[in-house]
Amino acid sequence: MFLQSYVFPICLYRLIDGKANIQELIGSGFFINDRGCFLTAKHVIESAITNANAKECLVGLVLKGEKGKSKESVICELKDYEFAPDPYDISIGVINYHCESFLTLGEKNVEPWQDVATYGYPLHAVSGSPESLRLNLRCHKDYVQRLLKPEDATLMPIPDSFELSFLLARGLSGSPLFIHQQPKDIVIGVCVGSFRTELIEDEHLEVMDNGNEYKETKLKIEEYGVAHDIRPLHSWKPKILNGTSLFDATI
C-alpha cells in the first residue's frame, strides 16, 4: 500500500496516443472510505475545471493501480462532485476506485496545542517522463495554534477553522488535517491554504529641508496555514451520497 493510494494529487491531463499525460498539478485530495468517496478543497475543483476548459484538458485524480498496491500511477477522470454549503471551502466526490484508506472521520475534541499532521502534493511535485512518473509528496507535523470562529474573519466569511503552526505550500490545498491514531488516523479538517497578516509596529516620517518626505515603516508579519473544520459537516448529506451522511459514509 502506498500513501498515494489514498492521499493523491488532482491534476490536469491530456490523452496523447491513448496515454494520460499530466500537464500540471492543481491540488490534493484524500479518500475517507474504501468505496471511492473523497474530499478536497472546493477551490481546487473550481480551479481545475476552469483551467481544464481554458486549456482543453481533463481533470483527473492520480492514483495507484491494482487497488492501491501497484507502483504504477493511474489517472481516473473526475466525474461527480458536490460542494459543501458556504462558507466551507470543501468538496466531496465519488469515483469508481476501491482501495483501503487509513483515514476516517471521528468525533475528536480539539484544543490549541493539539498535535496534527498533513501531507499532500506541492505544485512542483511532478517529475520524470510519463512512463517513469515521480510524484514527491510533502509532509507536515506540528500543532493547532488557534481555533478560528466565523467572527474572527475580517476579509472573507469563514466557518469554524484551525490556524496551524506551519505553512501550507501551494498544492497542499485539499489535503487532510488529521490526528494520528490506530488503527486509522482521524481527519478533523481539510487544508485550504496559507494566510499572511501585517501589523504596523512603528512608523517614522522625516521631512527634509528641501521638503522631501521619507517614511520608515516597521511591519510585523505573521504567516500560518488554515484548515476548515470538517466536524460540523458530519451530518451533511450530499446528493451524490444518496441520502447518507458524510460521517456514515466512512463506516
N, C-alpha and C positions, 0 to 999 in steps of 0.2 A: 504494500500500500504506500502511495506517495502523497505528500501534502497537497500537491496539485490536483489530486483526485477529488478533493472536496473543498479546497480554497483555490480559486482559479482566476486567471486573467479574463477580462472581457475585451474583445478586440474588434477591429475592422479587418476584413479579409476579402480576397478575390479568388475566384476559381480560375486557375491557369492550367491549361491542358488537363483538366479534370482533377487537379490537386488544389487544396486550400493553401493560399499564400498570405501570411499575415502582413498587413500594411502598417498597422500601428496599434499600440495598446491604449485603452481608454480608462480602465479602472479594474477593480477586483470584485469578486462575489464569493459566496460560500453556500454549501448545502446544509440544510438543517434536518434532513432525514435521508433515507436510502431510496427514496422514490422520486428523486429529481426535483425536489422543492428547494429553491434557493432564494437568498436575499442579497441585495446590493443597495447602492445609493440611487435615489431617484435621478439625480443629476447625471450619474454615469449613463443610465439608459437614455435619457434625453439627449445627452451629448453624442452618444454612439449613433443614435438614429439620425440626428441632424447631420452629422458628418458622413454617415453612410450614404444618405440621399445626395449630399453635395458631391461626393467623390465616387459615386456609383460602386459602392462596396456593400458587403453583407456584414451584419453584426453577429458575432459568434462567441461562444464560451470555449476556452482552450482547456480541454480535459485530458485525462489519461485513458487509454484504451483498455479493453478487457475488464470492464467494471472497476477501473482504477488500479489494476495490477500490472499493466504494461508500462514499460519505459517510454513507449511511443506516445506522442501527443496526438489527440484528435480534436477536431473543431465541430461543435454542434451549433447549428444556426439558432439564434434567438427567435422564438416564435410568440409565445404567450407571456404576458407580464401585466402587472397592475400596480398602480401607485397607492401608497398608504395615504390616509387623509392628511390634509395640510394641518400644521406646518412641517410634518415629518418629511425628511429627505431620505425616504426609504421606499424600495420597490421589491415586490415579490415576483417570482417567475417559476414556471414548471416546464421541464423538458423531459424527453424520453431517455433518461440516463439513470441507471441504477448502480449505486455504489455506496458502500457504508460511509457514513460521516461520523467523525469523532467530535462533532459539535452538536449541541442541543440547546433548547431554551429551558429556563428554570426560574423559580421564584427565589431569588437571592437578595438579601439585604445588602445595600452598597452604601458605604460612607467614605468620606475623604480618607486617603492613605490606603484604600483598598488596592491590593496588588492586582494588576490586569496585564493582558498581553494582546498582541495582534500580529498578523502577518498578511502580506499581500504583495502586489507586483508594481514596482515603480515603472514609470513610462519608458525608461531606458532598459528594462529588464530583458528584452528580447535580443538574442544574438544568434549567429550561425545561419546556415542555409536552411531552406525548408526541410531538407532531408535530415539535417542534424540540428534541429531546433533546440535552443537552450533558453529556458526561462528561469531567471535567478531571482527568487523572492527575497523580500526584506522583512526582518522580524524586529519587533519592539517588545520590551517588557519593563514596566515601571508601575506607576500608581495613579489613581484618580486624585487630582489635587483640588478640585472644586465641583460641587453639584450645581448645575445651572438650571434655573427655572425660567419660564416664559417672561416673567417680569424683569429678568436680568438683561434682556435683549435691548439694544439701543438702535441698531441699524436695520434689523430684519426680525420677523417673528421666528421664534424657536420653540420646540417642545422641550420637555424635560431632557437634559443632556448631561454628559460628563466632560469636564475640562481635564485634559490629560497632561501629564508631566513630560510628554515628548511630542515632537512634531510629526506630522504625517506627510510623507513625500507625495508628490502628485502621482496618482496611480493607485494609492492605497485607499482612496475613497471607495466605499463599498465593502471593505474588509471587516471581519468580525472583531468586536471587542469582547474578550472572554475572561473568565476566571478559571484557572486550571483546577481540575477536579477529576477524580476517577469514578466511573470508567469513561465518562465523556466530559469535555470542557463545557462550561455553562456560558452561553452567549448572553451578554447583558446589553449590548449596543451595536450599532452599525457606524463605522467610522465615516465621517463626511468631509473632513478637511482640516487644514491648519489656519489659524487666525492670528492677526497681529494688532496690537493696540499701541498707541503712542500717547505719552503724557508729558507735557512741558514742565520740566522741573525748575528751570531757571531761564530767564531771558534778559539780555543786556543790550541796550540801544545807546550808541555813541554817535554824536553829531560833530563832524569835523569843522574846522574853521572855515572851509570853503562851502559848507552847507551839506556835504555828502553825509548820508546816514549809513552806519554799519551796525547790523544786528547780529548778535550771537545768541543762539538758542540751544539749550541743553535738553535733550529728549530722553525719556525713559521708555524703552521699547520692550514689550512683552510678547512672546510668541508661544502658542500652545496648540495641541491637537484637540479636536472635538468629536465626540461620538454621540449620536442620538440614542436615547434610552429606549430599548425595544420592549421593556416590560409592560408599559401601558398599552401596547398593541397585542398582548397575548390573546385578548378576546376578539380581536379584529377578524372578520370573516370575509376574506376576499372572494369575489365571484369565481375566480379560477380554482378555488378550493372546494367549490360546490357545497357551500354551507358549513364546512369545517373551519373551526377557529385556527388561528396561527399556532397557538400553543398545542392544540390537539393534533395538528399536522406532524408534530415531532414525535408523537407517541407510536 
